[in-house]
Amino acid sequence: MTDFTTGLERRAVNHAPLTPLDFIARAADVYGDRLAVVHGDIRRNWRDTYHRSCQLASALQQRGIGKDDTVAVLLPNIPAMVECHFGVPMAGAVLNTLNTRLDLASIVYMLRHGEAKALIVDTEYVSLVQALRQTLPALHIIGVHDPIADTPTVPADWTDYEALLQTGDAHFAWQPPADEWDAIALNYTSGTTGDPKGVVYHHRGAALNAISNILEWDMPKHAVYLWTLPMFHCNGWCFPWTLAARAGVNVCLRKFDPQHVLELIAKEKVTHYCGAPIVQSALASAPAEWRAGIQHKVSTMVAAAPPSSAMLAQMVEMGFDITHVYGLTEVYGPATVCAKQEAWAALPLAEQAQKNARQGVRYHLQQAVTVIDPETMQPVPADGETLGEIMFRGNICMKGYLKNPDATDASFQGDWFHTGDLAVMNPDGYVRIKDRSKDIIISGGENISSIEIEDALYQHPAVIAAAVVAAPDAKWGEVPCAFIETREGLTLSKQEIIDHCRKLLASFKVPKIIVFKELPKTSTGKIQKFILRDEAGSITAIDQN
């Protein structure tokens, strides 16, 4: 047997820890003059963006912030947010991006739990910061004033971000992590049940998911990416690092507005963007004149609810190519993709939509995704019928939950990450979600998938958003309750919805309660079902069938 070990040890010359920080260093070296960031009149190349990130890292270290210190940021999708994704970990610190829509109590909890040493914050949130300083007086506040926004200037008792950068070294000799397992980011879950959990990412996973984004999307060099997806959400699905790897263009977007987005797509020749279903619907439903000037192919990713056949048809008409992905905070955002097969293009649009509605197959650099019976921990049959739980394993899984070993152990039971999403495995190896475990409606002993009903509702052309939850019922235990948001200028009756659903669903799955209203959504466009569950709990079911 040949000895492949003696004298063949791992050394600095032949082994380096994986980190996405290398991507921006290479972009600056190779494509330094190419455009990196666009924000109003601000247009910076990769060399300047890299130097500003180095200045941030240097300035943070000068202020005593280093390895495993948490730096929180509360920023919209502006250039400083791009820089923080590199500068904070270059200092050895851990980046904690905070949801800009959160209430004061939630933000205080996260800052305390993550032990943040500093908060980099947009001046739009001055009043919130002044309130939290009463609770966290020692927190170092670094203020960012966005020159294209009508926001306050940086208060005198804060550190000004631009002034801070001027104290840093543009040629700061940052070091990659000693271990690629070192933490790079901290992201908090939504906390709809109990306190939010702090999900810890490592450098290895961030680098691999950033590369997987390129591979899944066939993303070319110098792609022009529009930031419709908040960078605070799973670190923008790792796309800040992806864009550096491709030396692409970050087109920043402070606030989503469909007309402005379509104007930017035309003006900047945007090639890629990501968004929740509500974002996609808003763009697909926009007046045709708003799309004037868009003559090029635009690729878009959608997560959460799958694209409906109506949305798919609108996107095809617009020349937008839509890719459906699936994931969770714990797997760095998307970690599966509904990889399109060539034969699907010949199918009718409705059948294409059914194919594209599936959560699909693992990302290139994720080891595995499958559907497992959580009781036996055995894979379910690939019959498209047997229900199990989606589980992941591989490099694109979190380190675990910060300061919560019990929750970490429970989520990693059996050496798989348990998502809590119920699904089937199709014969072709594609996963399809049926529901969250807490969203299954058990009516008269029958399990009803809320997602199946939502799929049916989205097929009605007047429906722009829909959510189905369980409502208590004295006879059946639970019945489906549908909350529906209609497109602007269109109205629907309950009977029209019932008649529509009867054509697509078994009678016991047709909603018994129908409520028309604007649906509550998170800042990333996800419908907040927990609010609707509370509302449904107070509604008396009426058999409308």
C-alpha positions as CSV (number, residue, x, y, z in Angstrom):
1,M,0.0,0.0,0.0
2,T,1.4,3.4,-1.0
3,D,2.0,5.8,1.9
4,F,0.2,9.0,1.0
5,T,0.7,10.7,4.4
6,T,4.4,10.8,5.4
7,G,6.0,14.1,4.2
8,L,2.7,15.1,2.6
9,E,1.4,17.1,5.6
10,R,-1.0,20.1,5.4
11,R,1.1,23.3,5.3
12,A,0.6,27.0,4.8
13,V,1.9,26.6,1.2
14,N,-0.8,24.1,0.2
15,H,-3.8,24.8,2.5
16,A,-5.7,28.0,3.3
17,P,-8.9,28.4,5.1
18,L,-11.9,29.1,2.9
19,T,-13.3,32.6,3.3
20,P,-15.4,34.9,1.1
21,L,-13.1,37.8,2.1
22,D,-10.7,36.6,-0.5
23,F,-13.3,37.4,-3.2
24,I,-13.1,41.2,-2.7
25,A,-9.3,41.1,-2.6
26,R,-9.2,39.4,-5.9
27,A,-11.8,41.7,-7.4
28,A,-9.8,44.7,-6.4
29,D,-6.5,43.2,-7.8
30,V,-7.9,41.9,-11.1
31,Y,-10.9,44.2,-11.8
32,G,-10.1,47.2,-9.7
33,D,-11.4,49.7,-12.2
34,R,-14.7,48.0,-12.8
35,L,-17.9,49.3,-11.3
36,A,-18.7,47.7,-8.0
37,V,-21.4,49.9,-6.3
38,V,-24.1,52.1,-7.7
39,H,-26.3,54.3,-5.4
40,G,-27.8,57.4,-6.9
41,D,-24.9,59.5,-8.1
42,I,-22.4,57.3,-6.2
43,R,-20.5,55.0,-8.5
44,R,-17.5,53.2,-6.9
45,N,-15.1,50.7,-8.4
46,W,-13.9,47.5,-6.8
47,R,-10.5,49.0,-5.8
48,D,-12.2,51.8,-3.9
49,T,-14.8,49.5,-2.3
50,Y,-12.0,47.2,-1.2
51,H,-10.0,50.1,0.3
52,R,-13.1,51.4,2.1
53,S,-13.7,47.9,3.6
54,C,-10.1,47.8,4.7
55,Q,-10.4,51.2,6.3
56,L,-13.5,50.0,8.2
57,A,-11.6,46.9,9.5
58,S,-8.6,48.9,10.5
59,A,-10.7,51.6,12.3
60,L,-12.6,48.9,14.2
61,Q,-9.4,47.2,15.3
62,Q,-8.1,50.6,16.5
63,R,-11.1,50.8,18.7
64,G,-10.5,47.5,20.3
65,I,-12.8,45.4,18.2
66,G,-11.3,42.1,17.1
67,K,-11.8,38.3,16.9
68,D,-15.3,37.1,17.9
69,D,-16.5,40.5,18.9
70,T,-20.0,41.2,17.5
71,V,-20.6,44.3,15.4
72,A,-24.3,44.9,14.7
73,V,-25.6,46.8,11.7
74,L,-29.0,48.4,11.2
75,L,-28.9,49.6,7.6
76,P,-30.9,49.6,4.4
77,N,-29.4,48.3,1.2
78,I,-26.8,51.1,0.8
79,P,-23.1,51.1,0.0
80,A,-22.1,51.0,3.7
81,M,-24.0,47.7,4.0
82,V,-21.9,46.1,1.3
83,E,-18.7,47.4,3.0
84,C,-19.7,46.0,6.3
85,H,-20.0,42.5,4.9
86,F,-16.2,42.6,4.3
87,G,-14.8,45.2,6.7
88,V,-16.4,43.7,9.9
89,P,-15.0,40.2,9.3
90,M,-11.7,41.5,8.1
91,A,-11.3,42.9,11.6
92,G,-11.9,39.4,12.9
93,A,-15.3,40.4,14.2
94,V,-18.7,38.8,13.6
95,L,-21.3,40.7,11.5
96,N,-24.8,40.8,13.0
97,T,-27.2,42.3,10.4
98,L,-30.5,43.5,12.1
99,N,-33.9,43.6,10.5
100,T,-34.7,47.3,10.0
101,R,-38.4,46.7,10.7
102,L,-38.0,45.2,14.1
103,D,-39.4,46.8,17.3
104,L,-37.1,48.3,20.0
105,A,-37.5,45.3,22.4
106,S,-36.4,42.8,19.7
107,I,-33.4,44.8,18.7
108,V,-32.4,45.3,22.4
109,Y,-32.7,41.6,22.9
110,M,-30.5,40.8,20.0
111,L,-27.8,43.4,20.9
112,R,-27.7,42.0,24.4
113,H,-27.8,38.3,23.4
114,G,-25.1,38.8,20.7
115,E,-23.0,41.1,23.1
116,A,-22.6,43.7,20.4
117,K,-19.6,46.0,20.9
118,A,-20.8,48.5,18.3
119,L,-23.8,49.3,16.2
120,I,-23.5,50.8,12.7
121,V,-26.8,52.4,12.0
122,D,-28.5,54.6,9.4
123,T,-29.6,58.0,10.7
124,E,-33.2,57.1,9.6
125,Y,-33.3,55.2,12.9
126,V,-32.2,58.1,15.2
127,S,-35.2,57.9,17.5
128,L,-34.9,54.1,17.9
129,V,-31.2,54.4,18.7
130,Q,-31.8,57.2,21.2
131,A,-34.3,54.9,23.0
132,L,-32.1,51.8,23.0
133,R,-29.2,53.8,24.4
134,Q,-31.2,54.3,27.6
135,T,-30.9,50.5,28.0
136,L,-27.5,50.0,26.5
137,P,-25.6,53.2,27.3
138,A,-22.1,51.7,26.7
139,L,-22.9,50.6,23.1
140,H,-20.7,52.4,20.6
141,I,-22.9,54.0,17.9
142,I,-21.5,54.6,14.4
143,G,-23.9,56.6,12.3
144,V,-24.3,56.4,8.5
145,H,-25.8,59.3,6.7
146,D,-27.1,58.4,3.2
147,P,-26.5,61.4,1.0
148,I,-29.4,60.5,-1.4
149,A,-31.9,60.2,1.4
150,D,-33.8,62.8,3.3
151,T,-32.6,61.6,6.7
152,P,-31.0,63.5,9.7
153,T,-27.3,64.1,9.8
154,V,-25.2,62.1,12.2
155,P,-25.9,63.3,15.8
156,A,-22.9,64.9,17.5
157,D,-22.7,62.1,20.2
158,W,-22.4,59.4,17.6
159,T,-19.3,58.4,15.6
160,D,-19.7,59.4,12.0
161,Y,-19.1,56.5,9.6
162,E,-17.3,58.5,7.0
163,A,-15.1,60.1,9.6
164,L,-14.4,56.7,11.1
165,L,-13.2,55.4,7.7
166,Q,-10.7,58.3,7.4
167,T,-9.0,57.0,10.6
168,G,-8.5,53.6,9.0
169,D,-5.7,52.3,6.8
170,A,-6.8,51.7,3.2
171,H,-4.0,49.1,2.9
172,F,-4.8,47.4,6.1
173,A,-3.1,44.0,6.2
174,W,-6.1,42.0,7.3
175,Q,-5.7,38.3,7.9
176,P,-8.0,35.4,6.9
177,P,-9.4,33.4,9.7
178,A,-7.0,31.0,11.4
179,D,-9.8,28.4,11.0
180,E,-12.5,28.5,8.3
181,W,-14.9,27.2,11.0
182,D,-14.5,30.6,12.7
183,A,-17.7,32.6,12.9
184,I,-18.3,35.2,10.2
185,A,-21.9,36.3,10.8
186,L,-24.8,36.1,13.3
187,N,-28.4,36.1,12.0
188,Y,-31.5,36.0,14.2
189,T,-34.5,33.9,13.3
190,S,-37.9,35.6,13.3
191,G,-38.8,34.5,16.9
192,T,-42.5,33.8,16.2
193,T,-42.3,31.3,19.0
194,G,-40.3,32.4,22.0
195,D,-37.1,34.5,21.8
196,P,-35.3,34.7,18.4
197,K,-32.5,32.2,18.0
198,G,-29.0,33.4,17.0
199,V,-27.8,31.5,13.9
200,V,-24.0,31.4,13.6
201,Y,-22.4,31.2,10.1
202,H,-18.8,30.1,9.5
203,H,-16.4,31.4,6.8
204,R,-16.4,28.1,5.0
205,G,-20.2,28.0,4.6
206,A,-20.4,31.6,3.5
207,A,-17.7,31.1,0.9
208,L,-19.3,27.9,-0.4
209,N,-22.9,29.2,-0.6
210,A,-21.6,32.3,-2.3
211,I,-20.0,30.1,-5.0
212,S,-23.1,27.9,-5.2
213,N,-25.2,31.0,-6.0
214,I,-22.9,31.5,-9.1
215,L,-23.2,27.8,-10.1
216,E,-27.0,27.5,-9.7
217,W,-27.7,30.7,-11.6
218,D,-24.9,30.4,-14.3
219,M,-24.0,33.9,-13.1
220,P,-21.5,35.5,-15.5
221,K,-18.6,37.8,-14.7
222,H,-19.7,41.4,-14.0
223,A,-23.3,40.6,-13.5
224,V,-25.4,43.7,-12.6
225,Y,-27.4,42.8,-9.4
226,L,-30.2,44.9,-8.0
227,W,-30.6,44.8,-4.2
228,T,-34.4,44.1,-3.9
229,L,-33.6,41.5,-1.3
230,P,-32.6,43.0,2.1
231,M,-29.0,42.4,2.9
232,F,-30.0,41.9,6.5
233,H,-31.8,38.7,5.5
234,C,-29.4,35.8,5.7
235,N,-26.7,38.2,4.7
236,G,-28.6,38.8,1.5
237,W,-28.5,35.1,0.8
238,C,-24.7,35.5,0.7
239,F,-24.9,37.6,-2.5
240,P,-22.6,40.4,-1.2
241,W,-19.9,37.8,-1.3
242,T,-21.1,36.3,-4.6
243,L,-21.0,39.7,-6.3
244,A,-17.4,40.2,-5.2
245,A,-16.5,36.7,-6.5
246,R,-17.9,37.7,-9.9
247,A,-16.7,41.3,-9.8
248,G,-20.3,42.3,-10.5
249,V,-22.2,45.5,-9.8
250,N,-24.2,46.1,-6.6
251,V,-27.1,48.4,-7.5
252,C,-28.2,49.6,-4.1
253,L,-31.9,50.1,-3.3
254,R,-32.9,51.9,-0.1
255,K,-36.6,51.0,-0.4
256,F,-38.6,48.8,-2.7
257,D,-40.8,50.6,-5.1
258,P,-41.9,48.7,-8.2
259,Q,-41.8,51.7,-10.5
260,H,-38.3,52.7,-9.3
261,V,-37.1,49.1,-9.5
262,L,-38.2,48.8,-13.1
263,E,-36.6,52.1,-13.9
264,L,-33.3,50.9,-12.4
265,I,-33.5,47.6,-14.3
266,A,-33.7,49.6,-17.5
267,K,-31.2,52.3,-16.7
268,E,-28.5,50.2,-15.1
269,K,-29.1,47.1,-17.4
270,V,-29.7,45.0,-14.3
271,T,-29.2,41.3,-15.1
272,H,-30.1,39.7,-11.8
273,Y,-32.2,40.3,-8.7
274,C,-33.9,38.2,-5.9
275,G,-37.2,38.7,-4.2
276,A,-40.1,37.2,-2.2
277,P,-43.3,36.4,-4.1
278,I,-44.9,39.7,-3.1
279,V,-42.0,41.5,-4.8
280,Q,-42.3,39.4,-7.9
281,S,-46.1,39.9,-8.1
282,A,-45.7,43.7,-7.7
283,L,-43.3,43.8,-10.6
284,A,-45.3,41.4,-12.8
285,S,-48.5,43.4,-12.2
286,A,-46.9,46.8,-12.8
287,P,-48.2,48.9,-15.8
288,A,-46.5,48.0,-19.1
289,E,-45.3,51.6,-19.4
290,W,-43.1,51.2,-16.3
291,R,-41.2,48.4,-18.1
292,A,-40.3,50.6,-21.1
293,G,-36.7,50.3,-22.0
294,I,-36.2,46.8,-20.6
295,Q,-35.0,45.0,-23.7
296,H,-32.5,42.6,-22.1
297,K,-32.9,39.3,-20.3
298,V,-33.4,39.6,-16.6
299,S,-32.8,36.6,-14.2
300,T,-34.6,36.5,-10.9
301,M,-34.8,34.2,-7.9
302,V,-37.9,33.7,-5.9
303,A,-38.1,31.9,-2.5
304,A,-40.9,31.2,0.0
305,A,-44.1,30.5,-1.9
306,P,-43.5,29.0,-5.4
307,P,-44.3,30.9,-8.5
308,S,-47.8,30.5,-9.7
309,S,-48.7,29.8,-13.3
310,A,-50.1,33.3,-13.6
311,M,-46.9,34.9,-12.3
312,L,-44.8,32.6,-14.5
313,A,-46.7,33.7,-17.6
314,Q,-46.3,37.3,-16.7
315,M,-42.6,36.9,-16.1
316,V,-42.2,35.1,-19.5
317,E,-44.0,37.9,-21.2
318,M,-41.7,40.4,-19.5
319,G,-38.6,38.5,-20.6
320,F,-37.7,37.6,-17.0
321,D,-36.3,34.2,-16.3
322,I,-37.4,33.0,-12.9
323,T,-35.7,30.4,-10.7
324,H,-37.3,28.9,-7.6
325,V,-35.0,28.3,-4.6
326,Y,-35.7,27.2,-1.0
327,G,-33.8,27.4,2.3
328,L,-33.8,28.8,5.8
329,T,-31.7,31.1,7.9
330,E,-29.9,28.0,9.3
331,V,-28.7,27.0,5.8
332,Y,-27.4,30.5,4.7
333,G,-30.6,31.3,2.8
334,P,-31.3,29.2,-0.3
335,A,-29.7,25.8,-0.3
336,T,-31.9,24.0,-2.8
337,V,-32.9,25.0,-6.3
338,C,-35.6,23.8,-8.6
339,A,-33.1,23.0,-11.3
340,K,-34.8,23.3,-14.7
341,Q,-34.7,20.5,-17.1
342,E,-34.6,21.1,-20.9
343,A,-37.7,19.0,-21.5
344,W,-39.8,21.3,-19.3
345,A,-39.6,24.1,-21.9
346,A,-41.9,22.2,-24.2
347,L,-44.6,21.8,-21.6
348,P,-47.7,24.0,-21.4
349,L,-47.2,26.9,-19.0
350,A,-49.4,25.4,-16.3
351,E,-47.3,22.3,-16.3
352,Q,-44.1,24.3,-16.3
353,A,-45.4,26.1,-13.2
354,Q,-46.1,22.8,-11.4
355,K,-42.6,21.7,-12.1
356,N,-41.0,25.0,-11.1
357,A,-43.1,25.1,-7.9
358,R,-41.0,22.4,-6.3
359,Q,-38.2,23.1,-3.9
360,G,-36.0,20.9,-6.0
361,V,-32.5,19.5,-5.4
362,R,-29.5,20.4,-3.3
363,Y,-27.2,23.3,-4.1
364,H,-23.9,22.3,-5.8
365,L,-21.9,22.6,-2.6
366,Q,-24.4,21.3,-0.1
367,Q,-23.8,17.7,0.7
368,A,-27.4,16.5,0.8
369,V,-31.1,17.3,1.1
370,T,-33.8,14.7,1.5
371,V,-37.1,13.9,3.0
372,I,-37.0,11.8,6.2
373,D,-39.5,10.3,8.6
374,P,-38.6,12.2,11.8
375,E,-39.6,9.3,13.9
376,T,-37.6,6.5,12.2
377,M,-35.0,8.9,10.6
378,Q,-35.3,6.9,7.4
379,P,-35.8,8.4,4.0
380,V,-39.4,8.3,2.8
381,P,-40.2,6.5,-0.5
382,A,-39.8,8.7,-3.6
383,D,-43.4,8.3,-4.5
384,G,-44.6,11.9,-4.3
385,E,-47.1,10.9,-1.6
386,T,-45.4,9.9,1.6
387,L,-45.0,12.8,4.0
388,G,-41.7,13.5,5.8
389,E,-39.6,16.3,7.0
390,I,-37.0,18.1,4.8
391,M,-33.5,17.7,6.2
392,F,-30.1,19.0,5.2
393,R,-26.5,18.2,5.9
394,G,-23.3,19.5,4.6
395,N,-21.0,22.6,4.6
396,I,-23.9,25.0,4.0
397,C,-25.4,24.4,7.5
398,M,-24.9,26.8,10.4
399,K,-22.5,26.2,13.2
400,G,-25.5,26.2,15.5
401,Y,-27.6,28.5,17.7
402,L,-25.6,31.0,19.8
403,K,-25.8,30.2,23.6
404,N,-28.5,27.6,22.9
405,P,-26.9,24.1,22.9
406,D,-30.2,22.3,23.5
407,A,-31.9,23.9,20.5
408,T,-28.7,23.2,18.4
409,D,-28.7,19.5,19.5
410,A,-32.4,19.2,18.7
411,S,-32.1,20.7,15.3
412,F,-29.1,18.4,14.5
413,Q,-30.6,15.2,15.8
414,G,-29.4,12.2,13.8
415,D,-26.7,14.3,12.1
416,W,-29.3,16.0,9.9
417,F,-30.6,19.6,10.2
418,H,-34.3,19.4,10.8
419,T,-36.2,22.2,8.9
420,G,-39.7,21.6,10.3
421,D,-41.0,21.7,6.7
422,L,-43.1,18.8,5.7
423,A,-42.6,17.5,2.2
424,V,-42.7,14.6,-0.3
425,M,-39.9,13.2,-2.4
426,N,-40.9,12.9,-6.1
427,P,-39.7,10.0,-8.2
428,D,-37.3,12.3,-10.1
429,G,-35.6,13.2,-6.9
430,Y,-37.2,16.7,-6.5
431,V,-38.5,17.7,-3.1
432,R,-41.8,19.4,-2.8
433,I,-43.0,21.1,0.4
434,K,-46.5,20.3,1.6
435,D,-46.4,22.5,4.7
436,R,-44.7,23.6,7.8
437,S,-45.4,21.1,10.5
438,K,-47.3,23.8,12.4
439,D,-49.3,24.8,9.3
440,I,-50.8,21.4,8.6
441,I,-54.6,21.6,9.1
442,I,-56.2,18.6,10.7
443,S,-59.8,18.6,9.8
444,G,-62.1,15.7,10.8
445,G,-59.0,13.5,10.9
446,E,-57.8,14.5,7.4
447,N,-54.5,16.3,7.0
448,I,-54.8,19.3,4.7
449,S,-51.9,21.2,3.3
450,S,-52.2,24.9,3.6
451,I,-49.7,25.3,0.7
452,E,-51.9,23.2,-1.6
453,I,-54.9,25.5,-1.0
454,E,-52.6,28.6,-1.4
455,D,-51.4,27.2,-4.7
456,A,-55.0,26.9,-5.9
457,L,-55.8,30.5,-4.7
458,Y,-52.8,31.9,-6.5
459,Q,-54.1,30.5,-9.8
460,H,-57.0,33.0,-9.7
461,P,-55.8,36.1,-11.7
462,A,-57.3,38.5,-9.2
463,V,-55.3,37.1,-6.2
464,I,-52.0,38.9,-5.5
465,A,-51.3,37.3,-2.1
466,A,-52.9,34.5,-0.1
467,A,-52.3,32.7,3.2
468,V,-54.2,29.7,4.6
469,V,-54.2,28.8,8.3
470,A,-56.2,26.6,10.6
471,A,-59.3,28.0,12.3
472,P,-60.9,26.2,15.3
473,D,-64.2,24.5,14.6
474,A,-66.5,22.7,17.0
475,K,-67.4,20.0,14.6
476,W,-64.2,19.3,12.6
477,G,-61.6,20.4,15.1
478,E,-60.0,22.7,12.5
479,V,-61.0,24.1,9.1
480,P,-59.1,26.0,6.4
481,C,-59.3,29.8,6.8
482,A,-58.1,31.7,3.7
483,F,-56.8,35.3,3.9
484,I,-56.7,36.9,0.5
485,E,-55.3,40.1,-0.9
486,T,-56.6,41.1,-4.3
487,R,-54.9,43.0,-7.0
488,E,-55.4,46.8,-7.0
489,G,-58.7,47.7,-8.7
490,L,-60.1,44.2,-8.6
491,T,-62.7,42.7,-6.3
492,L,-63.8,39.2,-5.5
493,S,-66.6,37.6,-3.7
494,K,-66.4,34.7,-1.3
495,Q,-68.5,32.6,-3.6
496,E,-66.2,33.2,-6.6
497,I,-63.3,31.9,-4.5
498,I,-65.3,28.9,-3.4
499,D,-66.2,28.1,-7.0
500,H,-62.6,28.6,-8.1
501,C,-61.3,26.2,-5.4
502,R,-63.9,23.5,-6.1
503,K,-62.4,23.1,-9.6
504,L,-59.0,22.5,-8.2
505,L,-59.4,20.9,-4.7
506,A,-61.2,18.1,-3.0
507,S,-64.3,19.5,-1.3
508,F,-63.0,19.0,2.3
509,K,-60.0,21.2,1.3
510,V,-62.0,24.2,0.1
511,P,-61.7,27.1,2.6
512,K,-64.6,27.3,5.1
513,I,-63.6,30.9,6.1
514,I,-62.6,33.6,3.6
515,V,-61.3,37.0,4.7
516,F,-60.3,39.7,2.2
517,K,-57.6,42.1,3.6
518,E,-54.1,43.4,3.1
519,L,-51.9,40.6,4.5
520,P,-49.3,41.4,7.2
521,K,-45.8,40.9,5.8
522,T,-42.2,41.0,7.0
523,S,-39.7,43.4,5.6
524,T,-38.6,40.6,3.2
525,G,-42.1,40.2,1.9
526,K,-43.0,37.0,3.7
527,I,-46.5,36.7,4.9
528,Q,-46.7,36.7,8.7
529,K,-48.9,33.7,9.3
530,F,-48.6,33.8,13.1
531,I,-50.6,37.1,13.1
532,L,-53.2,35.5,10.9
533,R,-53.4,32.4,13.1
534,D,-54.2,34.6,16.0
535,E,-56.9,36.3,14.0
536,A,-58.3,33.0,12.8
537,G,-58.6,31.8,16.3
538,S,-61.3,34.4,17.0
539,I,-63.4,33.7,13.8
540,T,-66.4,31.5,14.0
541,A,-66.3,29.1,11.1
542,I,-69.3,29.1,8.7
543,D,-69.7,26.2,6.3
544,Q,-69.7,28.1,3.0
545,N,-69.6,24.9,0.9
